[in-house]
Amino acid sequence: MEAKKSNRVREILKLQYILKKWEKVANASKQANNNNNSNEEEKQASEEDNPPQM
């Protein structure tokens, strides 16, 4: 009985570790996406303020 409990605890800890790892990846991806969007918005705003001259 103790071995089963031990294995369950180990499995739960393993799953928690995997979940935390994926959360970090998802948050990093979300942050990178937000940075990309804000950079594009800044670029568009500066282009509107300073149209290209010919």
N, CA and C atoms as an extended XYZ file, in Angstrom:
162
Properties=species:S:1:pos:R:3:atomname:S:1:resname:S:1:resid:I:1 pbc="F F F"
N         0.824       -1.193        0.000 N   MET     1
C         0.000        0.000        0.000 CA  MET     1
C         0.870        1.260        0.000 C   MET     1
N         1.936        1.261        0.785 N   GLU     2
C         2.822        2.428        0.860 CA  GLU     2
C         3.492        2.694       -0.487 C   GLU     2
N         3.829        1.645       -1.204 N   ALA     3
C         4.485        1.813       -2.501 CA  ALA     3
C         3.551        2.504       -3.487 C   ALA     3
N         2.264        2.159       -3.447 N   LYS     4
C         1.294        2.789       -4.342 CA  LYS     4
C         1.165        4.272       -4.028 C   LYS     4
N         1.092        4.615       -2.744 N   LYS     5
C         0.986        6.021       -2.344 CA  LYS     5
C         2.230        6.784       -2.778 C   LYS     5
N         3.362        6.165       -2.573 N   SER     6
C         4.630        6.787       -2.949 CA  SER     6
C         4.680        7.052       -4.451 C   SER     6
N         4.232        6.075       -5.231 N   ASN     7
C         4.217        6.243       -6.686 CA  ASN     7
C         3.235        7.327       -7.109 C   ASN     7
N         2.095        7.408       -6.426 N   ARG     8
C         1.110        8.444       -6.748 CA  ARG     8
C         1.671        9.827       -6.449 C   ARG     8
N         2.315        9.966       -5.314 N   VAL     9
C         2.915       11.246       -4.944 CA  VAL     9
C         3.972       11.626       -5.968 C   VAL     9
N         4.795       10.675       -6.321 N   ARG    10
C         5.844       10.925       -7.314 CA  ARG    10
C         5.230       11.352       -8.649 C   ARG    10
N         4.161       10.678       -9.054 N   GLU    11
C         3.490       11.005      -10.317 CA  GLU    11
C         2.876       12.405      -10.264 C   GLU    11
N         2.262       12.750       -9.136 N   ILE    12
C         1.678       14.084       -8.975 CA  ILE    12
C         2.763       15.152       -9.047 C   ILE    12
N         3.873       14.926       -8.376 N   LEU    13
C         4.971       15.892       -8.405 CA  LEU    13
C         5.530       16.046       -9.820 C   LEU    13
N         5.617       14.941      -10.525 N   LYS    14
C         6.102       14.976      -11.902 CA  LYS    14
C         5.155       15.803      -12.773 C   LYS    14
N         3.852       15.589      -12.610 N   LEU    15
C         2.871       16.336      -13.392 CA  LEU    15
C         2.889       17.822      -13.037 C   LEU    15
N         3.066       18.128      -11.752 N   GLN    16
C         3.159       19.532      -11.337 CA  GLN    16
C         4.367       20.200      -11.976 C   GLN    16
N         5.479       19.493      -12.017 N   TYR    17
C         6.694       20.024      -12.628 CA  TYR    17
C         6.459       20.313      -14.109 C   TYR    17
N         5.830       19.368      -14.800 N   ILE    18
C         5.552       19.540      -16.226 CA  ILE    18
C         4.612       20.724      -16.436 C   ILE    18
N         3.590       20.839      -15.592 N   LEU    19
C         2.641       21.940      -15.706 CA  LEU    19
C         3.328       23.287      -15.512 C   LEU    19
N         4.172       23.391      -14.498 N   LYS    20
C         4.893       24.645      -14.254 CA  LYS    20
C         5.800       24.993      -15.428 C   LYS    20
N         6.440       23.970      -15.979 N   LYS    21
C         7.325       24.183      -17.127 CA  LYS    21
C         6.529       24.744      -18.307 C   LYS    21
N         5.367       24.154      -18.583 N   TRP    22
C         4.546       24.622      -19.694 CA  TRP    22
C         3.967       26.002      -19.425 C   TRP    22
N         3.639       26.296      -18.174 N   GLU    23
C         3.147       27.632      -17.836 CA  GLU    23
C         4.218       28.682      -18.125 C   GLU    23
N         5.460       28.362      -17.782 N   LYS    24
C         6.563       29.293      -18.057 CA  LYS    24
C         6.711       29.512      -19.556 C   LYS    24
N         6.624       28.434      -20.321 N   VAL    25
C         6.746       28.541      -21.776 CA  VAL    25
C         5.600       29.381      -22.337 C   VAL    25
N         4.388       29.127      -21.848 N   ALA    26
C         3.222       29.871      -22.336 CA  ALA    26
C         3.330       31.345      -21.974 C   ALA    26
N         3.754       31.647      -20.766 N   ASN    27
C         3.892       33.039      -20.342 CA  ASN    27
C         4.986       33.746      -21.120 C   ASN    27
N         6.073       33.058      -21.384 N   ALA    28
C         7.158       33.655      -22.162 CA  ALA    28
C         6.679       33.939      -23.587 C   ALA    28
N         5.920       33.010      -24.137 N   SER    29
C         5.392       33.187      -25.482 CA  SER    29
C         4.419       34.361      -25.518 C   SER    29
N         3.565       34.441      -24.507 N   LYS    30
C         2.598       35.531      -24.426 CA  LYS    30
C         3.317       36.870      -24.294 C   LYS    30
N         4.355       36.910      -23.463 N   GLN    31
C         5.130       38.134      -23.260 CA  GLN    31
C         5.814       38.555      -24.560 C   GLN    31
N         6.391       37.598      -25.268 N   ALA    32
C         7.056       37.906      -26.536 CA  ALA    32
C         6.044       38.431      -27.545 C   ALA    32
N         4.865       37.842      -27.553 N   ASN    33
C         3.815       38.274      -28.467 CA  ASN    33
C         3.374       39.694      -28.124 C   ASN    33
N         3.227       39.993      -26.837 N   ASN    34
C         2.843       41.338      -26.415 CA  ASN    34
C         3.913       42.345      -26.807 C   ASN    34
N         5.176       41.991      -26.635 N   ASN    35
C         6.273       42.882      -27.018 CA  ASN    35
C         6.255       43.134      -28.518 C   ASN    35
N         6.003       42.091      -29.283 N   ASN    36
C         5.934       42.217      -30.736 CA  ASN    36
C         4.822       43.174      -31.133 C   ASN    36
N         3.644       43.000      -30.529 N   ASN    37
C         2.504       43.842      -30.854 CA  ASN    37
C         2.776       45.290      -30.495 C   ASN    37
N         3.363       45.549      -29.346 N   SER    38
C         3.625       46.930      -28.941 CA  SER    38
C         4.682       47.557      -29.845 C   SER    38
N         5.679       46.782      -30.280 N   ASN    39
C         6.687       47.302      -31.207 CA  ASN    39
C         6.055       47.670      -32.543 C   ASN    39
N         5.130       46.838      -33.022 N   GLU    40
C         4.451       47.124      -34.282 CA  GLU    40
C         3.587       48.368      -34.150 C   GLU    40
N         2.904       48.516      -33.000 N   GLU    41
C         2.065       49.687      -32.782 CA  GLU    41
C         2.914       50.950      -32.741 C   GLU    41
N         4.068       50.889      -32.086 N   GLU    42
C         4.961       52.045      -32.023 CA  GLU    42
C         5.470       52.400      -33.415 C   GLU    42
N         5.792       51.392      -34.204 N   LYS    43
C         6.289       51.620      -35.558 CA  LYS    43
C         5.205       52.282      -36.404 C   LYS    43
N         3.963       51.780      -36.297 N   GLN    44
C         2.866       52.357      -37.060 CA  GLN    44
C         2.610       53.795      -36.625 C   GLN    44
N         2.667       54.058      -35.331 N   ALA    45
C         2.433       55.407      -34.824 CA  ALA    45
C         3.505       56.360      -35.342 C   ALA    45
N         4.754       55.931      -35.358 N   SER    46
C         5.823       56.813      -35.839 CA  SER    46
C         5.709       57.027      -37.344 C   SER    46
N         5.232       56.026      -38.073 N   GLU    47
C         5.043       56.183      -39.514 CA  GLU    47
C         3.917       57.163      -39.802 C   GLU    47
N         2.884       57.158      -38.949 N   GLU    48
C         1.786       58.099      -39.121 CA  GLU    48
C         2.257       59.519      -38.833 C   GLU    48
N         3.113       59.687      -37.832 N   ASP    49
C         3.630       61.005      -37.475 CA  ASP    49
C         4.621       61.516      -38.518 C   ASP    49
N         5.386       60.625      -39.099 N   ASN    50
C         6.422       60.993      -40.071 CA  ASN    50
C         6.244       60.169      -41.342 C   ASN    50
N         5.373       60.604      -42.232 N   PRO    51
C         5.182       59.820      -43.461 CA  PRO    51
C         6.458       59.817      -44.297 C   PRO    51
N         6.677       58.769      -45.069 N   PRO    52
C         7.889       58.699      -45.893 CA  PRO    52
C         7.912       59.831      -46.916 C   PRO    52
N         9.090       60.407      -47.096 N   GLN    53
C         9.224       61.506      -48.049 CA  GLN    53
C         9.846       60.995      -49.337 C   GLN    53
N         9.361       61.528      -50.427 N   MET    54
C         9.869       61.093      -51.730 CA  MET    54
C        10.641       62.187      -52.387 C   MET    54
